Amino acid sequence: MRPSTVFIYGLGITLLAFLSRDFTSLLILSVINGSIGLYLGLRRGLKFFILLFFIGLIGVFINALLFANYGEPIIIFDGFVLREMFINSFVLVALRLFSI
């Protein structure tokens, strides 16, 4: 593929990921594009970037925990409560990152 084609494709996927607010559309977008990207990344030896993605998910988890942990309690540990908007925010941002 030509680099300009890949750039336009990446720009389009990024726009779709950030403009989409619906869970199902993000899920479809991330399953299709994320699985292709994961396959090509492993095939071309870009394991370091895949590792960086999973490290980035730790940051998304902490961010959602600190700034979006409100709503109805969903998971309760010993004095540690994960609430509805935490789960929602974490999943949506993780799907966006996986699709990009």
Secondary structure, DSSP 8 states (H G I E B T S, - for coil): --HHHHHHHHHHHHHHHHH---HHHHHHHHHHHHHHHHHHHHHTT-HHHHHHHHHHHHHHHHHHHHHS--SSEEEE-SS-EEEHHHHHHHHHHHHHHHH-
